[in-house]
Amino acid sequence: MPTTSIPAGEVVISMRPVSVSANGPAGEIEQLEADLRGRWRQATRAVMVLLSAHGLPATQVAALLDCHPATVRRWIGRFNAEGTAGLADRPRCGRPALGGRRLTRRIAVLLARPGPWTLPRIRRYLGWPQVSMRTLYRRVRLVAIWRRPKLTARGDPDHDHMVAQIVARLTGLPRRSVVLAEDETHLNLLPHVRASWTLRTARPQVPTPGTNRQVTVFGAVEVTTGRWVYRLGRRCAADFIALLDQLLRAFPAAPAIAVICDNDSIHHARTVTAYLEKHPRLELLYGARYSPHDNPVERIWAALKNYVANTAVTWPGRLRQIHSFFRARSPDQMLDTAAPWTSPWLPPGYEQNYWNAA
């Protein structure tokens, strides 16, 4: 659908229909694949039987489950001969696994403690168990994956009080009022670099621009409809006021427009305060300090930066990427990305059926 432009640099978006695809963290996808071959292996065999019962040949079932067609034929044959009992593991001969469950439990207890855990360090802290490094690696993989820790904000000691104030204010708004979550982010001409699947023959190289440039993206999402309003500019009070002015024009029939934002200095500027006094329909609600996880717009920024990652373009090209990202997404998609129902700001009963979003 077309974009409604409201002077230069200001855009209100009406977006396309939605589509759905699994896009979880790589570590969780790997863990699912490992579980299908580990603790859920009997369920995987049952899926082989069910897919075969629906007419899929063994080669297609093997492609779906990432295994060999002979494996699929073997388990279907056992099911035909013994029923569901044939899908269980059969007793195996040979010596017990080195280390066993006790070593695995010790590893799990050790990794629950903070620290940069590597295999040599794990082996040292376990008291040099009598297993090879390869065996220790397999035991560690049963309970852990290799990934970076996640940095989290330290939080506001008055967080619950600030959230309660926002909820109380939203509850008291008149009917047909509009509530938006607002935030800003910065994008550079220097590309963001993200890990991705690449060919083994060569490591991709993303050239740096030489001279960097930066643009600030101001954005606000309506928390029940997913309507997205944004503008590009500089990190200053004047551009924030321009966004507020855009919101007034985007929602002319709303008796009140509540904008929930963080405690950035530009939100408390004297020019912003003077602007709000002249426009009583607008009201700024300030969230708790050091609590970016409360703001749904942060998740939109994460998706935007993934969209432009690993791409070396000209400065006009970078600006076109930003506009195309927002124009290609429907309000339902923006709701699904922002997930405002996970934010503590909304009062009970303010939600809608978000599960139609994708």
SVG drawing of the C-alpha trace seen along z (x, -y; Angstrom):
<svg xmlns="http://www.w3.org/2000/svg" viewBox="-15 -27 58 85">
<polyline fill="none" stroke="black" stroke-width="0.4" points="0.0,0.0 1.2,-3.6 3.0,-5.6 1.4,-8.7 4.0,-11.4 3.7,-14.4 6.4,-16.9 10.0,-15.9 11.5,-13.5 8.1,-12.5 6.3,-9.3 3.2,-7.5 3.1,-3.9 0.2,-1.6 1.8,1.8 1.4,5.0 -0.3,8.3 1.7,10.6 3.8,13.8 5.0,16.2 8.3,18.0 10.4,19.5 13.2,17.1 14.4,18.1 18.0,17.7 20.5,20.0 21.4,21.7 17.8,22.7 17.4,24.1 20.5,26.2 19.2,27.4 15.9,28.5 17.9,30.4 20.0,32.0 16.9,33.0 15.3,34.7 18.3,37.0 18.6,37.2 15.8,37.2 13.1,36.9 14.5,39.5 11.5,41.8 9.1,39.0 11.1,38.5 10.6,42.1 6.9,41.7 6.9,38.7 8.6,40.9 5.8,43.4 3.1,40.7 4.6,39.0 4.9,42.4 1.2,43.1 0.3,39.9 2.0,41.1 5.4,39.5 8.3,41.7 11.3,42.4 13.5,40.1 11.2,37.1 10.8,38.0 14.6,38.3 15.0,34.8 12.5,33.3 14.1,34.8 17.7,34.5 18.6,38.2 19.4,41.1 16.6,42.8 17.8,46.1 17.2,44.9 13.6,44.0 13.0,47.4 14.5,49.3 12.1,47.6 9.1,48.0 9.9,51.7 10.2,52.1 6.8,50.3 5.2,52.6 6.6,55.7 6.3,54.8 3.9,51.7 4.8,48.7 6.9,51.0 9.3,51.4 10.1,47.6 11.8,47.9 15.6,48.2 16.8,51.8 19.2,53.0 22.8,52.4 25.9,54.4 29.3,52.9 30.7,51.0 28.9,48.1 29.5,44.6 32.7,43.0 31.8,40.4 28.1,41.3 25.3,39.3 27.3,38.3 29.9,36.4 27.1,34.7 25.4,33.5 28.8,32.2 29.2,30.3 25.7,28.8 26.4,27.6 29.8,26.1 28.4,24.2 25.6,22.7 28.4,20.6 29.4,17.4 32.7,17.6 34.3,17.9 34.0,21.7 36.2,23.4 36.9,27.1 40.4,27.0 39.0,24.9 36.0,27.2 38.4,30.2 40.6,28.5 37.7,27.5 36.3,31.1 39.6,32.4 41.0,33.9 38.4,36.7 39.7,39.8 38.1,39.1 39.5,37.7 38.8,34.1 36.5,35.5 34.4,37.4 34.3,34.4 33.1,32.3 30.3,34.7 29.2,34.6 29.3,30.8 27.2,30.7 24.5,32.6 23.8,29.7 25.3,26.6 25.9,24.7 28.6,22.3 27.2,18.7 28.0,15.2 26.3,13.9 23.6,11.3 24.2,7.9 21.3,6.6 20.5,3.1 21.1,2.7 17.5,1.6 15.8,-1.2 15.2,-0.7 11.9,-2.6 10.9,-0.5 7.7,1.0 6.5,-2.4 7.2,-4.1 5.3,-1.3 2.4,-1.5 2.1,-5.3 2.0,-4.6 -0.6,-2.0 -2.7,-4.2 -2.5,-7.1 -3.4,-4.9 -6.4,-3.6 -7.6,-7.2 -7.4,-8.2 -10.7,-9.1 -12.2,-6.7 -10.7,-6.6 -7.4,-7.9 -4.2,-6.8 -1.2,-5.2 2.2,-5.0 5.6,-3.7 8.4,-6.0 12.2,-5.6 15.2,-6.6 18.1,-4.8 21.2,-5.6 22.2,-4.1 25.6,-4.6 27.0,-4.4 29.5,-2.0 27.6,1.3 26.5,3.4 28.3,6.8 26.3,9.9 27.2,13.6 25.5,15.5 25.9,18.6 28.6,18.1 30.4,20.3 33.4,22.2 35.7,21.1 36.0,17.4 35.2,15.2 32.9,12.3 34.5,8.8 32.4,5.7 34.3,2.6 34.3,-0.3 33.1,-3.7 36.2,-5.7 34.2,-8.6 31.3,-7.6 27.9,-9.3 25.0,-8.8 21.3,-9.4 18.9,-9.2 15.6,-7.4 12.7,-8.5 9.8,-6.1 6.5,-5.5 4.2,-2.4 0.5,-2.5 0.3,0.4 -3.1,1.8 -3.2,1.3 0.6,1.5 0.4,-1.8 4.0,-3.0 5.1,-6.6 8.7,-7.6 11.1,-10.3 14.8,-10.6 16.8,-13.5 19.3,-14.4 19.4,-13.6 18.0,-16.9 14.9,-18.3 13.8,-20.0 13.5,-16.7 11.7,-15.1 9.2,-18.0 8.8,-17.4 7.8,-13.8 5.3,-14.9 3.8,-17.3 3.6,-14.4 1.7,-12.4 -0.8,-15.1 -1.5,-15.2 -1.6,-11.4 -4.3,-11.0 -6.5,-14.1 -9.6,-12.5 -8.0,-11.2 -9.0,-13.2 -5.6,-12.4 -2.3,-11.0 -0.1,-9.4 3.5,-8.9 5.5,-6.6 9.3,-7.2 12.5,-6.9 14.3,-9.5 16.6,-10.9 17.6,-14.5 15.9,-15.6 12.6,-14.4 13.0,-16.8 14.2,-19.8 12.6,-23.2 11.5,-23.5 9.7,-20.2 8.0,-21.3 6.9,-24.5 5.5,-22.6 3.5,-20.3 1.9,-23.2 0.7,-24.6 -0.8,-21.1 -2.8,-19.7 -3.8,-16.6 -0.2,-15.4 1.1,-13.9 4.6,-12.3 4.9,-9.4 8.4,-8.6 9.3,-4.9 11.7,-3.6 15.4,-4.4 17.8,-1.7 14.9,0.4 15.0,0.6 13.5,4.1 10.2,2.4 10.0,0.5 8.5,2.4 10.2,0.2 13.6,1.6 12.6,4.8 11.8,3.0 15.3,1.4 16.8,4.8 15.0,6.1 15.9,2.9 19.7,3.3 19.5,7.0 17.9,5.9 20.8,3.5 23.6,5.7 26.5,6.7 25.6,4.3 28.0,1.7 26.0,-1.0 26.2,-4.7 24.6,-7.1 21.4,-7.6 21.3,-3.8 21.4,-3.5 18.5,-5.9 16.5,-3.9 17.1,-0.7 15.6,-2.3 12.5,-3.5 12.1,-0.1 12.2,1.8 9.2,-0.1 7.3,-0.2 7.5,3.6 5.9,4.4 2.2,4.4 0.8,3.1 0.3,6.7 3.9,7.5 5.0,4.5 2.9,5.6 4.4,9.1 7.9,7.6 7.3,5.1 5.3,7.5 3.8,4.7 1.8,7.3 5.1,8.3 5.7,4.8 4.5,4.0 3.1,0.7 -0.4,1.8 -3.2,2.0 -5.4,5.1 -8.0,5.2 -6.0,3.0 -4.8,5.9 -6.3,7.1 -5.9,10.5 -2.3,10.2 -2.0,13.8 -3.3,12.9 -0.1,10.9 2.9,12.5"/>
</svg>
